[in-house]
Amino acid sequence: MTATPEAGTPHRITKWLVFVGAVVMLAGLLFGYDQGVIGGALNGIEQSFHPSTFVIEIITSWVTLGALFGALVAGVMAEKLGRRVTVIWAAVLFTIGALIEALAPGTGVMVVGRLVVGFGVGVASLAAPLYAAEMAPTRLRGRFVSMYQLAITFGILIADIIDELLSSGSQWRLMLGLSVVPGVLLILAMFPLPDSMVWYMKTGQRDKAVDAIGKVRPDEDVEANLSDIKASLGTAQASWGEVFSRRWRAPLVLGVGLAIFQQFTGINAVIYYSDKIFAAAGFSTPQQQTAATTWSIGVVNVLATLIAVAYVDRLGRRPLMFAGLIGMGLSLLVMAFCFRYLDRIATAATGATANTPSDAGVILLVAMVVFIASFAFSLGPVVWTVINEIYPGFVRGRGVAVATAANWGAAWLVTRFFLTLVDRIGESGAFFLFAAMCLITFVFVWRRQPETKGRTLEQIQQMWTDKAAGHAPTTP
């Protein structure tokens, strides 16, 4: 029995579904804004507090550590308190952290604020996409979860623009304080919404599950939906032991693997080197480089992510992943070869002809834009989509928590050790290594990631059950 309408049947976009989309967008927006704004605020923080280099590194990177622990805690919160309450707590924590940052009298309080913000971001990075995956109609699920990554890129773009407008050192408190806005809006957007029907059924609140389905999926068969959800939940207990059991090892490996590869394929490294690439391409002043960052990274990131939102439920997850990985790998190879001419690039960027771009610099810039675009329509949004749809219903919160924590952990490792890696093997060698990681990721996706387009969450769970039992997977 299926709970989805016939193929090609349009879904009515109810006001409740619009609210679900708003929740996902605001959760991504607060993450993206915080990620982008700290770079512009650091100059003001340095002028106000004169922190050491070590303290600056802590202020910059400890958000990631806070997010890692926030994601793990959020897995338990989502199972015990529900997806809705967990999202609200994430917004409250983020708002409190943003206020602490903006009002901090010194670096000690600033670090506390960064940790609280990171914890809130980690909770939101789990709860909001999970909520969207369980609430959205099957034919729109990929689109709704991908909106989270779209909002992250949009938040970064807004932060870049704000940084440019408030570049005066005395305005850093306002830069950070504006983070409160998406946090408060997320609380307001979440309050009128019900929890997901999966969580209601798990906790025995069938009437509320019926109401939730009626609000967001009015075109679907309510009884068939509830029957599928009940069957997927079964009698198993939501425990960490069940998440790591042999029965669900395939989705666990897939989710954690994708989460790690998303970071290990070089996105943060490319962004880290963007100023050097811009300098080599003829953007010699900090102001020119800031403007170039806004338009060549920020805008490209947003526009390319829109491709995933538009096509993830039409073309499928695997085609977007394959196309993106090919583009990422080839552009990384080009950047690796260009970085062999760093001395020449440095001369062109800092010598008498500083405003004249080098050939390698122009090629580097083009390759960087191709890489950003390729990541933005593939690993960026699609990984979040897959992570939030592959785990069985009764442990979905904890399973997503493991994958999300792995993502934050991988991000921290890249941030913490990237410069050490460059010292050992050079910039060219590091980019060759990232290109090799793209090839490994391609093989991983080819062998382990099934196509989940058009499948209900319950059908995906049954697919893993059939695979574990040695049966041929059923088609949606």
For each residue, the residues with C-beta under 8 A, 3 or more apart:
1: 224 227 228
2: 221 224 228 456
3: 138 220 221 224 225 227 228 456 458
4: 137 138 139 220 456
5: 9 11 139 219 220
6: 9
7: 454
8:
9: 5 6 219
10:
11: 5 17 137 139 140 217 219
12: 218 219
13: 17 18
14: 17 18 215 216 218
15: 18 19
16: 19 20 193 215 216
17: 11 13 14 20 21 135 136 137 216
18: 13 14 15 21 22
19: 15 16 22 23 189 192 193
20: 16 17 23 24 131 132 135 136 144 193 216
21: 17 18 24 25 132 144 147
22: 18 19 25 26 189
23: 19 20 26 27 87 128 131 132 186 189 190 193
24: 20 21 27 28 128 129 131 132 144 145 147 148 151
25: 21 22 28 29 147 148 150 151 154
26: 22 23 29 30 91 151 182 185 186 189
27: 23 24 30 31 87 90 91 124 125 127 128 129 148 151 186
28: 24 25 31 32 128 147 148 149 150 151 152 154 155
29: 25 26 32 33 151 152 154 155 158 182
30: 26 27 33 34 91 94 120 121 124 155 179 182 183 186
31: 27 28 34 35 121 124 125 151 152 155
32: 28 29 35 36 151 152 153 154 155 156 157 158 159
33: 29 30 36 37 155 156 158 159 178 179 182
34: 30 31 37 38 63 94 98 117 121 155 159 179
35: 31 32 38 63 152 155 156 159
36: 32 33 39 40 155 156 157 158 159 160 163 298
37: 33 34 40 41 159 162 163 175 176 178 179
38: 34 35 41 42 59 60 63 176
39: 36 42 163
40: 36 37 43 159 160 162 163 164 166 167 172 175
41: 37 38 44 45 163 172 175 176
42: 38 39 45 46 56 59 60 172
43: 40 46 47 169 172
44: 41 47 48 168 169 170 171 172 173 175
45: 41 42 48 49 51 56 59 107 110 172
46: 42 43 49 50 51 56
47: 43 44 50 169
48: 44 45 169 172
49: 45 46 106 107 110
50: 46 47
51: 45 46 55 56 59 107
52: 55 56
53: 56 57
54: 57 58
55: 51 52 58 59 107 111
56: 42 45 46 51 52 53 59 60
57: 53 54 60 61
58: 54 55 61 62 111 114
59: 38 42 45 51 55 56 62 107 110 111 114
60: 38 42 56 57 63
61: 57 58 64 65 412 415 416
62: 58 59 65 66 111 114 115 118
63: 34 35 38 60 66 67 114 115 117 118 121
64: 61 67 68 118 408 411 412 415
65: 61 62 68 69 115 118 408 412
66: 62 63 69 70 114 115 116 117 118 119 121 122
67: 63 64 70 71 118 119 121 122 125 408
68: 64 65 71 72 122 405 408 409 412
69: 65 66 72 73 119 122 405
70: 66 67 73 74 90 93 118 119 120 121 122 123 125 126
71: 67 68 74 75 122 123 125 126 401 404 405 407 408
72: 68 69 75 76 122 401 402 405
73: 69 70 76 77 119 122 123
74: 70 71 77 78 86 90 122 123 125 126 127 397 401 404
75: 71 72 78 79 126 397 398 399 400 401 402 404
76: 72 73 79 80 397 398 401
77: 73 74 80 81 85 86 89 123 127 397
78: 74 75 81 82 83 86 126 127 130 199 397 400 401
79: 75 76 202 238 395 397 398
80: 76 77
81: 77 78 85 86 89
82: 78 85 86 195 196 199 203
83: 78 86 87 127 130 131 134 195 196 199 397
84: 87 88 131 190 193 194 195 196
85: 77 81 82 88 89 195
86: 74 77 78 81 82 83 89 90 123 126 127
87: 23 27 83 84 90 91 124 127 128 131 186 190
88: 84 85 91 92 187 190 191
89: 77 81 85 86 92 93 123
90: 27 70 74 86 87 93 94 120 121 123 124 127 128 186
91: 26 27 30 87 88 94 95 120 124 183 184 186 187 190
92: 88 89 95 96 120 183 187
93: 70 89 90 96 97 116 117 119 120 123
94: 30 34 90 91 97 98 116 117 120 121 124 179 182 183 186
95: 91 92 98 99 120 179 180 183 184 187
96: 92 93 99 100 116 120
97: 93 94 100 101 113 114 115 116 117 118 119 120
98: 34 94 95 101 102 113 117 176 177 179 180 183
99: 95 96 102 103 113 177 180
100: 96 97 103 104 109 110 112 113 116
101: 97 98 104 110 113 114 117 176 177 179
102: 98 99 173 174 176 177 179 180
103: 99 100 109 173
104: 100 101 107 109 110 113
105: 109
106: 49 109 110
107: 45 49 51 55 59 104 110 111
108: 111 112
109: 100 103 104 105 106 112 113
110: 45 49 59 100 101 104 106 107 113 114
111: 55 58 59 62 107 108 114 115
112: 100 108 109 115 116
113: 97 98 99 100 101 104 109 110 116 117
114: 58 59 62 63 66 97 101 110 111 117 118
115: 62 63 65 66 97 111 112 118 119
116: 66 93 94 96 97 100 112 113 119 120
117: 34 63 66 93 94 97 98 101 113 114 120 121 179
118: 62 63 64 65 66 67 70 97 114 115 121 122
119: 66 67 69 70 73 93 97 115 116 122 123
120: 30 70 90 91 92 93 94 95 96 97 116 117 123 124 183
121: 30 31 34 63 66 67 70 90 94 117 118 124 125
122: 66 67 68 69 70 71 72 73 74 118 119 125 126 404 405 408
123: 70 71 73 74 77 86 89 90 93 119 120 126 127
124: 27 30 31 87 90 91 94 120 121 127 128 186
125: 27 31 67 70 71 74 121 122 128 129 148 404 407 408
126: 70 71 74 75 78 86 122 123 129 130 397 400 401 404
127: 27 74 77 78 83 86 87 90 123 124 130 131
128: 23 24 27 28 87 90 124 125 131 132 148
129: 24 27 125 126 132 133 145 148 384 385 387 388 400
130: 78 83 126 127 133 134 388 396 397 400
131: 20 23 24 83 84 87 127 128 134 135 196
132: 20 21 23 24 128 129 135 136 141 144 145 147 148 388
133: 129 130 136 141 144 145 385 388 389 457
134: 83 130 131 196 197 198 199 396 457
135: 17 20 131 132 144 196 197 212 216
136: 17 20 132 133 140 141 143 144 145 216
137: 4 11 17 140 141 216 217 219 220
138: 3 4 141 454 455 456 457
139: 4 5 11 313 454
140: 11 136 137 143 144 313
141: 132 133 136 137 138 144 145 313 385 389 457
142: 145 146 312 313 317 382 385 453
143: 136 140 146 147 309 310 312 313
144: 20 21 24 132 133 135 136 140 141 147
145: 24 129 132 133 136 141 142 148 381 384 385 388 389
146: 142 143 149 150 305 308 309 312 381 382 384 385
147: 21 24 25 28 132 143 144 150 151 309
148: 24 25 27 28 125 128 129 132 145 151 152 381 384
149: 28 146 152 153 305 308 376 380 381 384
150: 25 28 146 147 153 154 302 305 306 308 309 381
151: 24 25 26 27 28 29 31 32 147 148 154 155
152: 28 29 31 32 35 148 149 155 156 380
153: 32 149 150 156 157 298 301 302 305 376 380
154: 25 28 29 32 150 151 157 158 302
155: 28 29 30 31 32 33 34 35 36 151 152 158 159 182
156: 32 33 35 36 152 153 159 160 298 301
157: 32 36 153 154 160 161 294 298 299 301 302
158: 29 32 33 36 154 155 161 162
159: 32 33 34 35 36 37 40 155 156 162 163 175
160: 36 40 156 157 163 164 290 293 294 298
161: 157 158 164 165 294 298
162: 37 40 158 159 165 166 175 178
163: 36 37 39 40 41 159 160 166 167 175 290
164: 40 160 161 167 290 291 294
165: 161 162
166: 40 162 163 171 172 174 175
167: 40 163 164 171 290
168: 44 171
169: 43 44 47 48 172
170: 44
171: 44 166 167 168 174 175
172: 40 41 42 43 44 45 48 166 169 175 176
173: 44 102 103 176 177
174: 102 166 171 177 178
175: 37 40 41 44 159 162 163 166 171 172 178
176: 37 38 41 98 101 102 172 173 179
177: 98 99 101 102 173 174 180
178: 33 37 162 174 175 181
179: 30 33 34 37 94 95 98 101 102 117 176 182 183
180: 95 98 99 102 177 183 184
181: 178 184 185
182: 26 29 30 33 94 155 179 185 186
183: 30 91 92 94 95 98 120 179 180 186 187
184: 91 95 180 181 187 188
185: 26 181 182 188 189
186: 23 26 27 30 87 90 91 94 124 182 183 189 190
187: 88 91 92 95 183 184 190 191
188: 184 185 191
189: 19 22 23 26 185 186 192 193
190: 23 84 87 88 91 186 187 193
191: 88 187 188
192: 19 189
193: 16 19 20 23 84 189 190
194: 84 200 208 211 212 215
195: 82 83 84 85 199 200 208 212
196: 82 83 84 131 134 135 199 200 212
197: 134 135 200 201 209 212 213 225 226 229
198: 134 201 202 229 233 393 396 457
199: 78 82 83 134 195 196 202 203
200: 194 195 196 197 203 205 206 208 209 212
201: 197 198 204 205 206 209 226 229 230 233
202: 79 198 199 233 238 393 394
203: 82 199 200
204: 201
205: 200 201 208 209
206: 200 201 209 210 226
207: 210 211
208: 194 195 200 205 211 212
209: 197 200 201 205 206 212 213 226 229
210: 206 207 213 214 222 226
211: 194 207 208 214 215
212: 135 194 195 196 197 200 208 209 215 216
213: 197 209 210 216 217 220 222 225 226
214: 210 211 217 218 222
215: 14 16 194 211 212 218
216: 14 16 17 20 135 136 137 212 213
217: 11 137 213 214 220 225
218: 12 14 214 215
219: 5 9 11 12 137
220: 3 4 5 137 213 217 224 225
221: 2 3 224 225
222: 210 213 214 225 226
223: 226 227
224: 1 2 3 220 221 227 228
225: 3 197 213 217 220 221 222 228 229
226: 197 201 206 209 210 213 222 223 229 230
227: 1 3 223 224 230 231
228: 1 2 3 224 225 231 232 456 458
229: 197 198 201 209 225 226 232 233 393 458
230: 201 226 227 233
231: 227 228 234 458
232: 228 229 392 393 394 457 458 461 462
233: 198 201 202 229 230 236 393 394
234: 231 394
235:
236: 233 242 392 394 395
237: 242 394
238: 79 202 242 394 395 397 398
239: 242 243 395 398
240: 243 244 398
241: 244 245
242: 236 237 238 239 245 247 248 394 395
243: 239 240 248 252 391 395 398 399 402
244: 240 241 248 249 252
245: 241 242 248 249
246: 249 468
247: 242 465 468
248: 242 243 244 245 251 252 391 392 395 399 464
249: 244 245 246 252 253
250: 253 254 448 464 467 468
251: 248 254 255 390 391 392 399 464
252: 243 244 248 249 255 256 391 399 402
253: 249 250 256 257 448
254: 250 251 257 258 386 390 448 449
255: 251 252 258 259 386 387 390 391 399 400 402 403 406
256: 252 253 259 260 402 403 406
257: 253 254 260 261 444 448
258: 254 255 261 262 379 383 386 387 403 444 445 449
259: 255 256 262 263 383 387 403 404 406 407 410
260: 256 257 263 264 406 407 409 410
261: 257 258 264 265 379 383 437 440 441 444
262: 258 259 265 267 379 380 383 407 410
263: 259 260 267 268 407 410 411 413 414
264: 260 261 410 414 434 437 441
265: 261 262 325 328 332 375 379 434 437 438 441
266: 269 270 328 332 371 431 434 437 438
267: 262 263 270 271 375 379 380
268: 263 271 272 411 414 415 418
269: 266 272 273 414 418 430 431 434
270: 266 267 273 274 332 335 368 371 372
271: 267 268 274 297
272: 268 269 418
273: 269 270 276 277 427
274: 270 271 277 278 289 293 297 368
275: 278 279 289 293
276: 273 279 280 345 349
277: 273 274 280 281 361 364 365 368
278: 274 275 281 283 288 289 292 293 296 365
279: 275 276 282 283 284 289 345 349 350 361
280: 276 277 345 346 348 349 357 358 360 361 364 365
281: 277 278 292 357 358 361 362 364 365
282: 279 355 356 357 361 362
283: 278 279 288 289 291 292
284: 279 288 349 354 355
285: 288 289
286: 289 290
287: 290 291
288: 278 283 284 285 291 292
289: 274 275 278 279 283 285 286 292 293
290: 160 163 164 167 286 287 293 294
291: 164 283 287 288 294 295
292: 278 281 283 288 289 295 296
293: 160 274 275 278 289 290 296 297 298
294: 157 160 161 164 290 291 297 298 299
295: 291 292 298 299 300
296: 278 292 293 299 300 365 368 369 372
297: 271 274 293 294 300 301 368 369 372
298: 36 153 156 157 160 161 293 294 295 301 302
299: 157 294 295 296 302 303
300: 295 296 297 303 304 369 372 373 376
301: 153 156 157 297 298 304 305 372 373 376
302: 150 153 154 157 298 299 305 306 376
303: 299 300 306 307 373 376
304: 300 301 307 308 372 373 374 375 376 377
305: 146 149 150 153 301 302 308 309 376 377 380 381
306: 150 302 303 309 310
307: 303 304 310 311 320 376 377
308: 146 149 150 304 305 311 312 320 376 377 378 380 381 382
309: 143 146 147 150 305 306 312 381
310: 143 306 307 314
311: 307 308 314 315 320 377
312: 142 143 146 308 309 315 316 317 320 381 382 385 453
313: 139 140 141 142 143 453 454
314: 310 311
315: 311 312 319 320 453
316: 312 319 320 451 453
317: 142 312 320 321 382 385 386 449 451 452 453
318: 321 322 445 449 451
319: 315 316 322 323
320: 307 308 311 312 315 316 317 323 324 377 378 382
321: 317 318 324 325 378 379 382 445 449
322: 318 319 325 326 442 445 446
323: 319 320 326 327 374 377 378
324: 320 321 327 328 374 375 377 378 379 382
325: 265 321 322 328 329 374 378 379 438 441 442 445
326: 322 323 329 330 374 442
327: 323 324 330 331 370 371 373 374 378
328: 265 266 324 325 331 332 371 374 375 378 379 438
329: 325 326 332 333 435 438 439 442
330: 326 327 333 334 370
331: 327 328 334 335 367 368 370 371 374
332: 265 266 270 328 329 335 336 367 371 431 432 434 435 438
333: 329 330 336 337 431 432 435
334: 330 331 337 338 363 364 367
335: 270 331 332 338 339 364 367 368 371 431
336: 332 333 339 340 428 429 431 432 435
337: 333 334 340 428
338: 334 335 341 345 360 361 363 364 367
339: 335 336 342 364 426 427 428 431
340: 336 337 428
341: 338 344 345 358 360
342: 339 345 346 427 428
343: 346 347
344: 341 347 348 358 360
345: 276 279 280 338 341 342 348 349 358 360 361 364
346: 280 342 343 349 350
347: 343 344 350 351
348: 280 344 345 351 353 354 356 357 358 361
349: 276 279 280 284 345 346 354 358 361
350: 279 346 347 354
351: 347 348 354
352:
353: 348 356
354: 284 348 349 350 351
355: 282 284
356: 282 348 353
357: 280 281 282 348 361 362
358: 280 281 341 344 345 348 349 361 362
359: 362 363
360: 280 338 341 344 345 363 364
361: 277 279 280 281 282 338 345 348 349 357 358 364 365
362: 281 282 357 358 359 365 366
363: 334 338 359 360 366 367
364: 277 280 281 334 335 338 339 345 360 361 367 368
365: 277 278 280 281 296 361 362 368 369
366: 362 363 369 370
367: 331 332 334 335 338 363 364 370 371
368: 270 274 277 296 297 331 335 364 365 371 372
369: 296 297 300 365 366 372 373
370: 327 330 331 366 367 373 374
371: 266 270 327 328 331 332 335 367 368 374 375
372: 270 296 297 300 301 304 368 369 375 376
373: 300 301 303 304 327 369 370 376 377
374: 304 323 324 325 326 327 328 331 370 371 377 378
375: 265 267 304 324 328 371 372 378 379 380
376: 149 153 300 301 302 303 304 305 307 308 372 373 380 381
377: 304 305 307 308 311 320 323 324 373 374 380 381
378: 308 320 321 323 324 325 327 328 374 375 381 382
379: 258 261 262 265 267 321 324 325 328 375 382 383 441
380: 149 152 153 262 267 305 308 375 376 377 383 384
381: 145 146 148 149 150 305 308 309 312 376 377 378 384 385
382: 142 146 308 312 317 320 321 324 378 379 385 386
383: 258 259 261 262 379 380 386 387 407
384: 129 145 146 148 149 380 381 387 388
385: 129 133 141 142 145 146 312 317 381 382 388 389
386: 254 255 258 317 382 383 389 390 449 452
387: 129 255 258 259 383 384 390 400 403 404
388: 129 130 132 133 145 384 385 396 400
389: 133 141 145 385 386 452 457 460
390: 251 254 255 386 387 399 452 460 464
391: 243 248 251 252 255 395 396 399 400 461
392: 232 236 248 251 395 396 399 461 464
393: 198 202 229 232 233 396 457 458 461
394: 202 232 233 234 236 237 238 242
395: 79 236 238 239 242 243 248 391 392 398 399
396: 130 134 198 388 391 392 393 399 400 457
397: 74 75 76 77 78 79 83 126 130 238 400 401
398: 75 76 79 238 239 240 243 395 401 402
399: 75 243 248 251 252 255 390 391 392 395 396 402 403
400: 75 78 126 129 130 255 387 388 391 396 397 403 404
401: 71 72 74 75 76 78 126 397 398 404 405
402: 72 75 243 252 255 256 398 399 405 406
403: 255 256 258 259 387 399 400 406 407
404: 71 74 75 122 125 126 259 387 400 401 407 408
405: 68 69 71 72 122 401 402 408 409
406: 255 256 259 260 402 403 409 410
407: 71 125 259 260 262 263 383 403 404 410 411
408: 64 65 67 68 71 122 125 404 405 411 412
409: 68 260 405 406 412 413
410: 259 260 262 263 264 406 407 413 414
411: 64 263 268 407 408 414 415
412: 61 64 65 68 408 409 415 416
413: 263 409 410 416 417
414: 263 264 268 269 410 411 417 418
415: 61 64 268 411 412 418
416: 61 412 413
417: 413 414 420 421
418: 268 269 272 414 415 421 422 430
419: 422 423
420: 417 423 424
421: 417 418 424 425 430 433
422: 418 419 425 426 427 430
423: 419 420
424: 420 421 429
425: 421 422 429 430 433
426: 339 422 429 430
427: 273 339 342 422 430 431
428: 336 337 339 340 342 431 432
429: 336 424 425 426 432 433
430: 269 418 421 422 425 426 427 433 434
431: 266 269 332 333 335 336 339 427 428 434 435
432: 332 333 336 428 429 435 436
433: 421 425 429 430 436 437
434: 264 265 266 269 332 430 431 437 438
435: 329 332 333 336 431 432 438 439
436: 432 433 439 440
437: 261 264 265 266 433 434 440 441
438: 265 266 325 328 329 332 434 435 441 442
439: 329 435 436 442 443
440: 261 436 437 443 444
441: 261 264 265 325 379 437 438 444 445
442: 322 325 326 329 438 439 445 446
443: 439 440 446 447
444: 257 258 261 440 441 447 448 449
445: 258 318 321 322 325 441 442 448 449
446: 322 442 443 449
447: 443 444
448: 250 253 254 257 444 445
449: 254 258 317 318 321 386 444 445 446
450: 463 473
451: 316 317 318
452: 317 386 389 390 455 460
453: 142 312 313 315 316 317
454: 7 138 139 313 476
455: 138 452 459 460 463 476
456: 2 3 4 138 228 459 460 476
457: 133 134 138 141 198 232 389 393 396 460 461
458: 3 228 229 231 232 393 461 462
459: 455 456 462 463 474 476
460: 389 390 452 455 456 457 463 464
461: 232 391 392 393 457 458 464 465
462: 232 458 459 465 466 474
463: 450 455 459 460 466 467 473 474
464: 248 250 251 390 392 460 461 467 468
465: 247 461 462 468 469
466: 462 463 469 471 472 473 474
467: 250 463 464 470 471 473
468: 246 247 250 464 465
469: 465 466
470: 467
471: 466 467
472: 466
473: 450 463 466 467
474: 459 462 463 466
475:
476: 454 455 456 459
